């Protein structure tokens, strides 16, 4: 299985603290060593880093741990290969363009006997079930809407599409276009919202603490969504299985 | 204006030497400081780095200069903004998927009054003339071929498409799907092929030399394509204006 990490904020925020704990699970506190990836939205643009090495030892992950890239929407993934070889083209998140926006997708879980009819413009490059699911979601949304609908409308459509895919197995995923972050829990996903008054937090996986009151303004709001809680001293909320949440400006809108 | 750098090889090769000279033009020996980007194919996968900072000072460019990523097809770009703001979404190279392959595109030049009819599945995310041209090329190729044709056949189609675009201005570009590198010269482009017996070379823009005989095997072959020659002591070939060359396994096939 893999693990997912997402961040959605109302002001550009770096993910160094959370990514440091998350990447520790790629070899030290977890066995997710078969590649990793992260995508940061900056305005309409996206920075996309993927690597088939373990995030604990990858020089590119080291850059991400030490270079504070500020973003309002981030999706990251550490992989333990189940379907598809350990190869760059099988690393999540995947990126496609739809309606003149980049869409970023990462999945945790396994789909059995999943062979969607991909007769639209999106085809998988690698060999994962995840990228097939992403291409089918993009194809279906492109066929359904001529332009990007509001997040709540898109989420309603996603719920229909997700139900069809999740019938094939576990399908926790994150999807973002840089304005909203859609997170679906099939089996396991947690989130928290950090906002004023900010406090300190300590990573569960590493000897690292941060006092968020020192690095924020009172207006900042940050939602962090992750497979397993990243900190030991904050209150994380578990998603219900089957629940899709949409995060905008650092908070869930549904 | 911008500058382009491409590499096509018969064995995975790093681009540290060439990129070091190229990035020097982003502030020290050139004025291309409005962002940069580079894409490396590894098998079917692609590593894509873009940054709106200057390549001379960007921490991510520093990683590329020091971390030897091996690839058989690389496309890089340093930008001096003419059309489109200095922003991440306007940094080349751009990436799209077609026929289950990633396609990477970078452009140097200016197109006047260029408004192609983009009624297919590819839409620009940023505001450059370059991304419009790329989307139109992808749309046209998708409409023309159900699957990827051999490089020579694709090149013939590209020549037709390129002529329509180049009527609007200067349109030097590089395009790759990770198996071939297509390079078109509208005004200025150079290339060389390094092969056995390998010799030393010295950058024109920096005090850096390399003895390729120490880092190659006799079977290696590497084509480097660039706007302005990168080395002072090698024989570079100038493209003819209007010429499209296709590089496969480190050599031009036409």
Contacts between the chains, C-beta under 8 A, distances in Angstrom:
chain1	res1	chain2	res2	distance
A	42	B	52	7.9
A	42	B	87	7.9
A	42	B	88	4.5
A	43	B	87	5.8
A	43	B	88	6.2
A	43	B	89	6.1
A	44	B	87	7.6
A	44	B	88	7.8
A	44	B	89	4.2
A	44	B	125	5.2
A	44	B	126	6.5
A	45	B	50	6.9
A	45	B	52	7.8
A	45	B	87	6.2
A	45	B	88	2.8
A	45	B	89	3.5
A	45	B	90	7.6
A	45	B	91	7.0
A	45	B	125	7.2
A	45	B	126	7.0
A	46	B	88	7.4
A	46	B	89	7.9
A	47	B	49	7.6
A	47	B	50	6.5
A	47	B	51	7.7
A	47	B	88	6.9
A	48	B	48	5.4
A	49	B	47	7.6
A	49	B	49	7.7
A	50	B	45	6.9
A	50	B	47	6.6
A	51	B	47	7.7
A	52	B	42	7.9
A	52	B	45	7.8
A	59	B	63	6.9
A	59	B	67	4.9
A	60	B	63	6.9
A	60	B	67	7.5
A	63	B	59	6.8
A	63	B	60	6.9
A	63	B	63	5.3
A	67	B	59	4.9
A	67	B	60	7.5
A	87	B	42	8.0
A	87	B	43	5.8
A	87	B	44	7.6
A	87	B	45	6.2
A	88	B	42	4.5
A	88	B	43	6.2
A	88	B	44	7.7
A	88	B	45	2.8
A	88	B	46	7.4
A	88	B	47	6.9
A	89	B	43	6.1
A	89	B	44	4.2
A	89	B	45	3.5
A	89	B	46	7.9
A	90	B	45	7.6
A	91	B	45	7.0
A	95	B	95	7.3
A	96	B	97	6.3
A	97	B	96	6.3
A	97	B	122	6.8
A	97	B	123	6.6
A	97	B	125	6.2
A	99	B	123	6.5
A	100	B	123	3.8
A	100	B	124	6.2
A	100	B	125	5.6
A	101	B	125	6.3
A	102	B	125	5.8
A	120	B	121	7.6
A	121	B	120	7.6
A	121	B	121	3.6
A	121	B	122	8.0
A	121	B	142	6.8
A	122	B	97	6.8
A	122	B	121	8.0
A	123	B	97	6.6
A	123	B	99	6.5
A	123	B	100	3.8
A	124	B	100	6.2
A	125	B	44	5.2
A	125	B	45	7.2
A	125	B	97	6.2
A	125	B	100	5.6
A	125	B	101	6.3
A	125	B	102	5.8
A	126	B	44	6.5
A	126	B	45	7.0
A	142	B	121	6.8
